[in-house]
Amino acid sequence: MIKVTDLKKAFDGNVILKGINLDINAQEVVVLIGPSGAGKSTFLRCLNQLETINSGHIFINGEDITNPKVDINKIRQKLGMVFQDFNLFPHMTVLENIMISPMKVKHESHKTAYETAIQLLNKVGLLNKATAYPDDLSGGQKQRIAIARALAMKPSVMLFDEPTSALDPEMVGEVLAVMQNLAREGMTMIVVTHEMGFAREVGNRIIFMDRGYIVEENSPQNLFSHPQKERTKAFLSKILSSQNNTLNTLQL
């Protein structure tokens, strides 16, 4: 579904992505892990051209979206994206937040957009919040609404950029549960996260990035149990130890 060849991206001479090559299949859940500054979020933003790449190519369903002649807005409709921050419109109800893009961008009727929004609110377990405003929601609820809003455009791929990083620990599970259900339903997903439990359980493939490179990729079982690169081993040792300490503290 997605093919990336020799993707490079720099900001003011600072090279963030140093030649990324990656293929992603339909219905695959690919999880990107790595330290801050590795280029994970930049890579996601390049996939839907929120960042203009310096060189390389990105193909989605065989179409080179780096071609200037391509209608990138049409391509973006196929790529749902959920950010660290929720980016909901505060002056609109939950229902209106979900309905607005299908109506404005895809010119869906109010009836169709409404019916889809109701279905999605039910999917994320927030049908009772349809008439609420974002300020009345918890962080976990806001992020579930953000997922529903992205799904309202009926994307082929969902991109998640650390969707739980801004949440309190007790709210993380409710968002990950929605994402896990999407994976079970066969949604193609690319997820940047530090939630190693989610990566191990839901990911079909784990990509470890560092300093703009893909250092290692493998199945969750192999990468977590038998990492091949020393840099991967060091990262996993540090982050898994940190998460275990956090869990022990919460249990106390």
Secondary structure, DSSP 4 states (H G I P E B T S, - for coil): -EEEEEEEEEETTEEEEEEEEEEE-TT-EEEEE--TTSSHHHHHHHHTTSS--SEEEEEETTEETTSTTS-HHHHHTTEEEE-SS----TTS-HHHHHHHHHHHTS---HHHHHHHHHHHHHHTT-GGGTT--GGGS-HHHHHHHHHHHHHTT--SEEEEESTTTTS-HHHHHHHHHHHHHHHHTT-EEEEE-S-HHHHHHH-SEEEEEETTEEEEEE-HHHHHHS--SHHHHHHHHHHHHHHHHHHHHHH-
